Amino acid sequence: MSELISKKRAIFLDRDGTLIEDLHYPRDPEKVRWVPGAVDALKELQGLGFLLFVISNQSGVGRGIITDLQFRKVHERFCDLLKDAGIEIREFAYCFHRPEDDCACRKPRTKFIEELARSHSVDLNQSYTIGDKWSDALMGFRAGASGMILKSESLEPVPPELKAVEVPVFSSWTEIAQFMKRLPRS
């Protein structure tokens, strides 16, 4: 008889513009700053039992706008901020391809979210994506998770594939945390 594996709930987070301020291809680790409210909200989400992951398109590397070293230094600074805040990101998945490369890992494609869910026993039907672009929500929708948007000044119109889906748009991390606290626990 096979043993039943308990599936976990997770949140798949975008990085730039969602967790840290969007610096348009960040290259200077000293300029890395939290988006207001992100730290407290992430602590609350961890307290609710969600596993946290980061999935981020980083085409600046593939386009030659930032170097691999600059990317790594920004990532190290981000990891330091996470550690100082007591936030555990289970795993990071970064796509360095350019949009025209037509890769399987660039959001809204689902390669990374599906691989992370499989390797960490995550139930995508009880999981969420949070980002500042529709590609974040669309990736979640395509993989079977629910998406939500942290509203940004650069948010484009809803893509056709999501028009029939109710994707909540929040103006702050505080609103996201309040919404998540009201969800039923499994």
CYANA upper distance limits for C-alpha pairs under 8 A (distance plus 0.5 A):
  5 ILE  CA    121 SER  CA      8.24
  6 SER  CA    121 SER  CA      7.96
  7 LYS  CA    121 SER  CA      5.70
  7 LYS  CA    122 VAL  CA      5.63
  7 LYS  CA    123 ASP  CA      5.70
  8 LYS  CA     50 PHE  CA      7.95
  8 LYS  CA     51 LEU  CA      7.96
  8 LYS  CA    120 HIS  CA      8.49
  8 LYS  CA    121 SER  CA      6.69
  8 LYS  CA    122 VAL  CA      5.08
  8 LYS  CA    123 ASP  CA      6.14
  8 LYS  CA    126 GLN  CA      8.43
  9 ARG  CA     49 GLY  CA      7.78
  9 ARG  CA     50 PHE  CA      5.74
  9 ARG  CA     51 LEU  CA      6.86
  9 ARG  CA    122 VAL  CA      6.29
  9 ARG  CA    123 ASP  CA      6.37
  9 ARG  CA    124 LEU  CA      7.74
  9 ARG  CA    126 GLN  CA      5.99
  9 ARG  CA    127 SER  CA      5.59
 10 ALA  CA     50 PHE  CA      5.21
 10 ALA  CA     51 LEU  CA      4.91
 10 ALA  CA     52 LEU  CA      6.28
 10 ALA  CA     53 PHE  CA      7.97
 10 ALA  CA    122 VAL  CA      6.98
 10 ALA  CA    123 ASP  CA      8.19
 10 ALA  CA    124 LEU  CA      8.08
 10 ALA  CA    126 GLN  CA      7.98
 10 ALA  CA    127 SER  CA      5.35
 10 ALA  CA    128 TYR  CA      6.96
 11 ILE  CA     50 PHE  CA      6.86
 11 ILE  CA     51 LEU  CA      6.71
 11 ILE  CA     52 LEU  CA      5.61
 11 ILE  CA     53 PHE  CA      6.77
 11 ILE  CA    127 SER  CA      6.26
 11 ILE  CA    128 TYR  CA      5.29
 11 ILE  CA    129 THR  CA      6.03
 11 ILE  CA    130 ILE  CA      7.64
 12 PHE  CA     52 LEU  CA      6.67
 12 PHE  CA     53 PHE  CA      5.31
 12 PHE  CA     54 VAL  CA      6.11
 12 PHE  CA     55 ILE  CA      6.92
 12 PHE  CA    113 ILE  CA      7.93
 12 PHE  CA    127 SER  CA      8.43
 12 PHE  CA    128 TYR  CA      6.72
 12 PHE  CA    129 THR  CA      5.12
 12 PHE  CA    130 ILE  CA      6.86
 13 LEU  CA     18 THR  CA      7.99
 13 LEU  CA     19 LEU  CA      8.24
 13 LEU  CA     52 LEU  CA      7.78
 13 LEU  CA     53 PHE  CA      6.44
 13 LEU  CA     54 VAL  CA      5.16
 13 LEU  CA     55 ILE  CA      6.47
 13 LEU  CA     56 SER  CA      8.34
 13 LEU  CA    129 THR  CA      6.31
 13 LEU  CA    130 ILE  CA      5.53
 13 LEU  CA    131 GLY  CA      6.59
 14 ASP  CA     18 THR  CA      6.29
 14 ASP  CA     19 LEU  CA      7.46
 14 ASP  CA     54 VAL  CA      6.24
 14 ASP  CA     55 ILE  CA      5.96
 14 ASP  CA     56 SER  CA      5.79
 14 ASP  CA    129 THR  CA      8.40
 14 ASP  CA    130 ILE  CA      6.84
 14 ASP  CA    131 GLY  CA      5.38
 14 ASP  CA    132 ASP  CA      7.91
 14 ASP  CA    136 ASP  CA      7.49
 15 ARG  CA     19 LEU  CA      5.52
 15 ARG  CA     20 ILE  CA      6.61
 15 ARG  CA     54 VAL  CA      7.01
 15 ARG  CA     55 ILE  CA      7.68
 15 ARG  CA     56 SER  CA      6.37
 15 ARG  CA    131 GLY  CA      8.19
 16 ASP  CA     20 ILE  CA      5.74
 16 ASP  CA     21 GLU  CA      6.44
 16 ASP  CA     22 ASP  CA      5.28
 16 ASP  CA     23 LEU  CA      7.98
 16 ASP  CA     56 SER  CA      8.22
 17 GLY  CA     21 GLU  CA      5.41
 17 GLY  CA     22 ASP  CA      4.74
 17 GLY  CA     35 VAL  CA      7.56
 17 GLY  CA    131 GLY  CA      8.16
 17 GLY  CA    132 ASP  CA      6.61
 17 GLY  CA    152 SER  CA      8.03
 18 THR  CA     22 ASP  CA      8.29
 18 THR  CA     35 VAL  CA      7.01
 18 THR  CA     38 ALA  CA      8.42
 18 THR  CA    130 ILE  CA      8.07
 18 THR  CA    131 GLY  CA      6.01
 18 THR  CA    132 ASP  CA      6.21
 18 THR  CA    150 LEU  CA      7.17
 19 LEU  CA     34 TRP  CA      6.38
 19 LEU  CA     35 VAL  CA      5.89
 19 LEU  CA     38 ALA  CA      6.47
 20 ILE  CA     32 VAL  CA      7.04
 20 ILE  CA     33 ARG  CA      5.89
 20 ILE  CA     34 TRP  CA      4.80
 20 ILE  CA     35 VAL  CA      5.38
 21 GLU  CA     32 VAL  CA      7.42
 21 GLU  CA     33 ARG  CA      6.24
 21 GLU  CA     34 TRP  CA      6.49
 21 GLU  CA     35 VAL  CA      5.71
 22 ASP  CA     26 PRO  CA      8.02
 25 TYR  CA     58 GLN  CA      8.13
 25 TYR  CA     60 GLY  CA      6.27
 25 TYR  CA     65 ILE  CA      7.83
 25 TYR  CA     66 ILE  CA      7.38
 26 PRO  CA     32 VAL  CA      8.23
 26 PRO  CA     66 ILE  CA      8.27
 26 PRO  CA     71 PHE  CA      7.96
 26 PRO  CA     74 VAL  CA      7.48
 27 ARG  CA     66 ILE  CA      6.75
 27 ARG  CA     70 GLN  CA      5.56
 27 ARG  CA     71 PHE  CA      6.74
 27 ARG  CA     73 LYS  CA      8.30
 27 ARG  CA     74 VAL  CA      6.85
 28 ASP  CA     32 VAL  CA      7.74
 28 ASP  CA     70 GLN  CA      7.44
 28 ASP  CA     73 LYS  CA      8.15
 28 ASP  CA     74 VAL  CA      6.93
 29 PRO  CA     70 GLN  CA      8.43
 29 PRO  CA     73 LYS  CA      6.43
 29 PRO  CA     74 VAL  CA      4.96
 29 PRO  CA     75 HIS  CA      8.41
 29 PRO  CA     77 ARG  CA      6.21
 30 GLU  CA     77 ARG  CA      8.28
 32 VAL  CA     74 VAL  CA      7.59
 32 VAL  CA     77 ARG  CA      7.62
 32 VAL  CA     78 PHE  CA      7.51
 34 TRP  CA     38 ALA  CA      7.07
 34 TRP  CA     39 VAL  CA      7.90
 36 PRO  CA    172 SER  CA      8.37
 36 PRO  CA    173 TRP  CA      7.87
 37 GLY  CA     41 ALA  CA      6.71
 37 GLY  CA    172 SER  CA      7.65
 37 GLY  CA    173 TRP  CA      5.69
 37 GLY  CA    174 THR  CA      6.65
 38 ALA  CA     42 LEU  CA      6.46
 38 ALA  CA    173 TRP  CA      6.15
 39 VAL  CA     43 LYS  CA      6.77
 39 VAL  CA     85 ALA  CA      7.25
 39 VAL  CA     87 ILE  CA      8.30
 40 ASP  CA     44 GLU  CA      6.81
 41 ALA  CA     45 LEU  CA      6.69
 41 ALA  CA    173 TRP  CA      6.49
 41 ALA  CA    174 THR  CA      6.87
 41 ALA  CA    176 ILE  CA      7.97
 41 ALA  CA    177 ALA  CA      5.76
 42 LEU  CA     46 GLN  CA      6.65
 42 LEU  CA     87 ILE  CA      7.46
 42 LEU  CA    177 ALA  CA      8.45
 43 LYS  CA     47 GLY  CA      6.65
 43 LYS  CA     86 GLY  CA      8.20
 43 LYS  CA     87 ILE  CA      6.92
 44 GLU  CA     48 LEU  CA      6.77
 44 GLU  CA    177 ALA  CA      7.28
 45 LEU  CA     49 GLY  CA      7.19
 45 LEU  CA     50 PHE  CA      6.33
 45 LEU  CA    177 ALA  CA      7.45
 45 LEU  CA    180 MET  CA      7.96
 46 GLN  CA     50 PHE  CA      5.69
 46 GLN  CA     51 LEU  CA      7.14
 46 GLN  CA     52 LEU  CA      7.88
 46 GLN  CA     87 ILE  CA      8.24
 48 LEU  CA    181 LYS  CA      7.95
 51 LEU  CA     89 ILE  CA      7.98
 51 LEU  CA     90 ARG  CA      7.27
 52 LEU  CA     88 GLU  CA      7.40
 52 LEU  CA     89 ILE  CA      5.52
 52 LEU  CA     90 ARG  CA      6.35
 52 LEU  CA     91 GLU  CA      8.25
 53 PHE  CA     89 ILE  CA      5.77
 53 PHE  CA     90 ARG  CA      6.04
 53 PHE  CA     91 GLU  CA      5.81
 53 PHE  CA     92 PHE  CA      6.51
 54 VAL  CA     89 ILE  CA      7.53
 54 VAL  CA     91 GLU  CA      7.10
 54 VAL  CA     92 PHE  CA      5.31
 54 VAL  CA     93 ALA  CA      6.66
 55 ILE  CA     92 PHE  CA      6.57
 55 ILE  CA     93 ALA  CA      5.27
 55 ILE  CA     94 TYR  CA      6.36
 55 ILE  CA    112 PHE  CA      7.66
 55 ILE  CA    113 ILE  CA      8.06
 56 SER  CA     93 ALA  CA      6.96
 56 SER  CA     94 TYR  CA      5.49
 56 SER  CA     95 CYS  CA      6.87
 56 SER  CA    107 LYS  CA      8.13
 57 ASN  CA     94 TYR  CA      6.34
 57 ASN  CA     95 CYS  CA      5.30
 57 ASN  CA     96 PHE  CA      6.92
 57 ASN  CA     97 HIS  CA      8.30
 57 ASN  CA    106 ARG  CA      6.48
 57 ASN  CA    107 LYS  CA      7.09
 58 GLN  CA     62 GLY  CA      8.19
 58 GLN  CA     94 TYR  CA      6.85
 58 GLN  CA     95 CYS  CA      6.09
 58 GLN  CA     96 PHE  CA      5.34
 58 GLN  CA     97 HIS  CA      7.78
 59 SER  CA     63 ARG  CA      6.47
 59 SER  CA     95 CYS  CA      7.40
 59 SER  CA     96 PHE  CA      5.20
 59 SER  CA     97 HIS  CA      5.71
 59 SER  CA     98 ARG  CA      5.44
 59 SER  CA     99 PRO  CA      7.81
 60 GLY  CA     64 GLY  CA      6.53
 60 GLY  CA     65 ILE  CA      5.38
 60 GLY  CA     66 ILE  CA      5.96
 60 GLY  CA     96 PHE  CA      7.65
 60 GLY  CA     98 ARG  CA      8.23
 61 VAL  CA     65 ILE  CA      6.58
 61 VAL  CA     66 ILE  CA      5.66
 61 VAL  CA     67 THR  CA      6.30
 61 VAL  CA     68 ASP  CA      6.72
 61 VAL  CA     71 PHE  CA      7.83
 61 VAL  CA     96 PHE  CA      6.16
 61 VAL  CA     97 HIS  CA      8.12
 62 GLY  CA     96 PHE  CA      5.73
 62 GLY  CA     97 HIS  CA      5.60
 62 GLY  CA     98 ARG  CA      6.02
 63 ARG  CA     97 HIS  CA      8.27
 63 ARG  CA     98 ARG  CA      6.62
 66 ILE  CA     70 GLN  CA      6.69
 66 ILE  CA     71 PHE  CA      7.26
 67 THR  CA     71 PHE  CA      6.77
 68 ASP  CA     72 ARG  CA      6.66
 69 LEU  CA     73 LYS  CA      6.67
 70 GLN  CA     74 VAL  CA      6.76
 71 PHE  CA     75 HIS  CA      6.63
 72 ARG  CA     76 GLU  CA      6.54
 73 LYS  CA     77 ARG  CA      6.73
 74 VAL  CA     78 PHE  CA      6.66
 75 HIS  CA     79 CYS  CA      6.65
 76 GLU  CA     80 ASP  CA      6.71
 77 ARG  CA     81 LEU  CA      6.82
 78 PHE  CA     82 LEU  CA      6.77
 79 CYS  CA     83 LYS  CA      6.63
 80 ASP  CA     84 ASP  CA      6.58
 81 LEU  CA     85 ALA  CA      6.66
 82 LEU  CA     86 GLY  CA      6.68
 82 LEU  CA     87 ILE  CA      5.62
 82 LEU  CA     88 GLU  CA      7.46
 82 LEU  CA     89 ILE  CA      8.38
 83 LYS  CA     87 ILE  CA      6.51
 83 LYS  CA     88 GLU  CA      7.76
 91 GLU  CA    116 LEU  CA      8.34
 93 ALA  CA    112 PHE  CA      6.99
 95 CYS  CA    105 CYS  CA      6.51
 95 CYS  CA    106 ARG  CA      6.09
 97 HIS  CA    101 ASP  CA      6.61
 97 HIS  CA    103 CYS  CA      7.45
 97 HIS  CA    106 ARG  CA      7.59
 98 ARG  CA    102 ASP  CA      8.37
 99 PRO  CA    103 CYS  CA      8.45
 99 PRO  CA    106 ARG  CA      8.01
102 ASP  CA    106 ARG  CA      8.43
104 ALA  CA    109 ARG  CA      6.38
104 ALA  CA    110 THR  CA      7.70
104 ALA  CA    111 LYS  CA      6.31
105 CYS  CA    109 ARG  CA      6.34
105 CYS  CA    110 THR  CA      7.06
105 CYS  CA    111 LYS  CA      5.53
105 CYS  CA    112 PHE  CA      6.31
106 ARG  CA    110 THR  CA      8.37
107 LYS  CA    135 SER  CA      6.22
107 LYS  CA    136 ASP  CA      7.01
107 LYS  CA    139 MET  CA      6.49
108 PRO  CA    135 SER  CA      5.11
108 PRO  CA    136 ASP  CA      6.68
108 PRO  CA    137 ALA  CA      8.32
108 PRO  CA    138 LEU  CA      6.09
108 PRO  CA    139 MET  CA      4.67
108 PRO  CA    140 GLY  CA      8.43
109 ARG  CA    139 MET  CA      6.20
109 ARG  CA    142 ARG  CA      8.36
110 THR  CA    114 GLU  CA      6.49
110 THR  CA    139 MET  CA      6.12
110 THR  CA    140 GLY  CA      8.12
110 THR  CA    142 ARG  CA      7.43
110 THR  CA    143 ALA  CA      6.55
111 LYS  CA    115 GLU  CA      6.63
112 PHE  CA    116 LEU  CA      6.56
113 ILE  CA    117 ALA  CA      6.53
113 ILE  CA    139 MET  CA      8.36
113 ILE  CA    140 GLY  CA      8.23
113 ILE  CA    143 ALA  CA      7.76
114 GLU  CA    118 ARG  CA      6.65
114 GLU  CA    143 ALA  CA      7.29
115 GLU  CA    119 SER  CA      6.64
116 LEU  CA    120 HIS  CA      6.50
116 LEU  CA    122 VAL  CA      8.25
117 ALA  CA    121 SER  CA      6.20
117 ALA  CA    122 VAL  CA      4.99
117 ALA  CA    123 ASP  CA      7.39
117 ALA  CA    124 LEU  CA      7.32
118 ARG  CA    122 VAL  CA      6.96
122 VAL  CA    127 SER  CA      8.21
123 ASP  CA    127 SER  CA      6.96
124 LEU  CA    128 TYR  CA      8.01
124 LEU  CA    143 ALA  CA      7.58
124 LEU  CA    144 GLY  CA      6.16
124 LEU  CA    145 ALA  CA      5.35
125 ASN  CA    144 GLY  CA      6.00
125 ASN  CA    145 ALA  CA      5.53
125 ASN  CA    146 SER  CA      7.87
126 GLN  CA    145 ALA  CA      7.16
126 GLN  CA    146 SER  CA      8.30
127 SER  CA    145 ALA  CA      5.70
127 SER  CA    146 SER  CA      6.85
128 TYR  CA    140 GLY  CA      7.25
128 TYR  CA    145 ALA  CA      5.81
128 TYR  CA    146 SER  CA      5.18
128 TYR  CA    147 GLY  CA      5.85
128 TYR  CA    148 MET  CA      7.78
129 THR  CA    136 ASP  CA      6.88
129 THR  CA    137 ALA  CA      6.53
129 THR  CA    139 MET  CA      8.44
129 THR  CA    140 GLY  CA      6.14
129 THR  CA    145 ALA  CA      7.53
129 THR  CA    146 SER  CA      6.80
129 THR  CA    147 GLY  CA      5.09
129 THR  CA    148 MET  CA      6.62
130 ILE  CA    136 ASP  CA      7.09
130 ILE  CA    137 ALA  CA      7.43
130 ILE  CA    147 GLY  CA      6.57
130 ILE  CA    148 MET  CA      5.57
130 ILE  CA    149 ILE  CA      6.19
130 ILE  CA    150 LEU  CA      7.40
131 GLY  CA    136 ASP  CA      5.80
131 GLY  CA    137 ALA  CA      7.51
131 GLY  CA    148 MET  CA      7.32
131 GLY  CA    149 ILE  CA      5.73
131 GLY  CA    150 LEU  CA      6.29
132 ASP  CA    136 ASP  CA      7.75
132 ASP  CA    149 ILE  CA      5.88
132 ASP  CA    150 LEU  CA      5.39
132 ASP  CA    151 LYS  CA      6.32
132 ASP  CA    152 SER  CA      6.45
132 ASP  CA    155 LEU  CA      7.43
133 LYS  CA    137 ALA  CA      7.80
133 LYS  CA    149 ILE  CA      7.31
133 LYS  CA    155 LEU  CA      6.52
133 LYS  CA    156 GLU  CA      8.02
134 TRP  CA    138 LEU  CA      6.47
134 TRP  CA    149 ILE  CA      7.77
134 TRP  CA    155 LEU  CA      8.10
134 TRP  CA    156 GLU  CA      8.07
134 TRP  CA    158 VAL  CA      7.30
134 TRP  CA    159 PRO  CA      7.70
135 SER  CA    139 MET  CA      6.48
136 ASP  CA    140 GLY  CA      7.06
136 ASP  CA    147 GLY  CA      7.61
136 ASP  CA    149 ILE  CA      8.37
137 ALA  CA    141 PHE  CA      6.65
137 ALA  CA    146 SER  CA      7.67
137 ALA  CA    147 GLY  CA      4.68
137 ALA  CA    148 MET  CA      6.43
137 ALA  CA    149 ILE  CA      7.42
137 ALA  CA    167 VAL  CA      7.90
138 LEU  CA    142 ARG  CA      6.55
138 LEU  CA    147 GLY  CA      7.67
138 LEU  CA    161 GLU  CA      8.23
138 LEU  CA    162 LEU  CA      7.36
139 MET  CA    143 ALA  CA      6.75
140 GLY  CA    144 GLY  CA      6.60
140 GLY  CA    145 ALA  CA      5.15
140 GLY  CA    146 SER  CA      6.22
140 GLY  CA    147 GLY  CA      6.04
141 PHE  CA    145 ALA  CA      5.87
141 PHE  CA    146 SER  CA      6.28
141 PHE  CA    147 GLY  CA      6.94
146 SER  CA    167 VAL  CA      8.21
147 GLY  CA    167 VAL  CA      6.52
147 GLY  CA    168 PRO  CA      8.06
148 MET  CA    167 VAL  CA      6.02
148 MET  CA    168 PRO  CA      5.64
148 MET  CA    169 VAL  CA      6.49
148 MET  CA    170 PHE  CA      8.16
149 ILE  CA    167 VAL  CA      7.76
149 ILE  CA    168 PRO  CA      6.82
149 ILE  CA    169 VAL  CA      5.14
149 ILE  CA    170 PHE  CA      6.58
150 LEU  CA    169 VAL  CA      6.50
150 LEU  CA    170 PHE  CA      5.56
150 LEU  CA    171 SER  CA      6.40
150 LEU  CA    172 SER  CA      6.94
150 LEU  CA    173 TRP  CA      7.79
150 LEU  CA    176 ILE  CA      8.49
151 LYS  CA    155 LEU  CA      7.10
151 LYS  CA    169 VAL  CA      6.56
151 LYS  CA    170 PHE  CA      6.23
151 LYS  CA    171 SER  CA      5.67
151 LYS  CA    172 SER  CA      8.00
152 SER  CA    171 SER  CA      8.34
158 VAL  CA    162 LEU  CA      6.98
158 VAL  CA    163 LYS  CA      6.81
159 PRO  CA    163 LYS  CA      7.02
162 LEU  CA    166 GLU  CA      8.14
162 LEU  CA    167 VAL  CA      8.17
170 PHE  CA    175 GLU  CA      6.65
170 PHE  CA    176 ILE  CA      6.86
171 SER  CA    175 GLU  CA      7.48
172 SER  CA    176 ILE  CA      7.14
173 TRP  CA    177 ALA  CA      6.67
174 THR  CA    178 GLN  CA      6.74
175 GLU  CA    179 PHE  CA      6.65
176 ILE  CA    180 MET  CA      6.67
177 ALA  CA    181 LYS  CA      6.65
178 GLN  CA    182 ARG  CA      7.10
179 PHE  CA    183 LEU  CA      7.38
